[in-house]
């Protein structure tokens, strides 16, 4: 401490950092990070702040538990509805083939994405490509009113084409 005071008087324009730990008790520290301040408990806030935060809550967000099961999902009705739809299908093998193909496609795409993600620079490059495409899309279709109308008509045409009403 005396050395720090002597250094401060000899060099008045420089800052001296003095340790806040007491020098009488040796401590073993593995890091030079400062200690965190103690946590504030909820009792340290005044009652008016608690009342203010409670009064700002919306009454729509207050949910109460009830013993009635009026809005619950009836599983027997769900299974009977699914059974009716399954029995109404003509090509069950086609549905199973498409379902199995979808599961295999999701599995394969997961493998491809994890393989691409393991290459060192490729994920960051793909992220930049995605950001660039997003910027182009916003500039091309969302920034100006005429291009927004063009996008809306393209989407409506695609909806009609998918629904088969075109």
N, C-alpha and C positions, 0 to 999 in steps of 0.2 A: 504494500500500500504506500509506503514511504517512497519507494522507487517511482511509482506512478505519479505521486505529487511532485517529486523533483523533476520528472520528465515534463510534466505539465507546465511547471514554472519556467523551464529552460526553453520549451517550444510552445508558446502560447497559442499559435494558430492551428495546432493539430489536435485532433480529438483522441482521448485516451479511453479505452474500454476497460473498465474494472469489473472483475468477476463479481457477481452477486451472491455466490455461494460462500458460506463462512469458511475461512481458511483453517479453522481449528479442527474440523471434522473432515478427514480425507474421504472422497467418494470416487468410486470407479465408474467412469462414464465411457461408453463405447462410441458416442457420437457427439458432435459439437452443436447439435440442434438445441434451440432454447426450449425451456420447459413450457408446457401449455398452461394457460391460466385456469383456475378452478372453474368447474361448471356452475352455472347459475341455476339454482333450483327454481321450481315454479312458485315457491312461496315468496321469492324476492320481488315479484311483480306486484304492483298495487292492485287492490280489489277493483278499482275503476277500469283498469286495463282489461282485466278478466271479463268484467261485465260488458265492456265495449266489444270485445271479440265475440262474446256469446250473442250480443244483440245484432251483430252483423250477419249472423248465419241465416240463410234462407229457410223459411218453414217448409219449403218443398223438399229440402234435403234431409229432413228429419224422418227417419224410418223407424218404425216400431215393430217389434216381433209380435206375432199373433198366433193363436192356436188354430185358427181356421186355415184350411188348405184350399181356398176357393180359387186362387190364381196358380196353383201348382199344375204341373204337367201330368196328365193321366197316361201312364205307361201302357196300360192295356188298350186304350184307344189308339195310341201311337202304333203299337204292334199290329192291331187289327187293320189300321189304315195301310200300313206297309204291306201286310199280307194280301190285302185286296189289290193293291197296285202291282204286286209281284204276280198274282194270279192272272191279272188282266194283260200281262205282257205276252206277246206272241213269240218273240225271239229271245228267249232267256239266255241261250248260249252266247249271243252277240253282246248282250249286256254284261255278262260275266267276262267276256273277252276284252271289252272296252275298259271295264273296271280294273281287271288285272293289268292291262297295258298302261293305264294311268298310274297305278301303284309302281310298276317297274320304271316308268318314265320319271316319276318323282325321285325314286331311289337312285337312278343313274345320274340325274341332274344334281343330286346332293353329292355324289361322288366326284363329279366334274368340278363343282364349285369348291369342294374341299381341296382338290388337287391344284386348282388355279390359285387358291388362297395360300397354299404352301410354297409357291414360287416367290422368291424374295421381293422383287419390285413390281410384279404383275398386279397385285391388289391395288396398289397406289395408282398405277397407270389406268386401271379400269375405273377407279374412282374419278380420276381426272376426265376420262372419256365420258363418264356419266354426267359429271358437272357440266362439261362442254355441251353435251346433247341437251341437257335441261335448259341451259342458257339459250341455245339455238331455238328450242321449242317455244320458250317464252317470247323470244324476239319474233319468231315467225308467226305464231298463232295467238298469243295472248296480249301482246303489247298494244296493238292497234285495233280499233273497232271493226274495220272492214275484215281484218284477218280473223277476228273472233266470230264474225258472222259466217265466214267461209268454213271455219272449224265446226260450227254448229250444223251447217248444212251437210258437211261430210259425215258427221256422226249420225245425223238423221238418216242419210242414205245408207249407211252401214247397218243401222237398226232395221230398216225396211228390208235390206238384202238378207239379213240373218233370219228375220221373222218370216220371210217369204211373201211379203205383201207387195213387192215391187213388180 
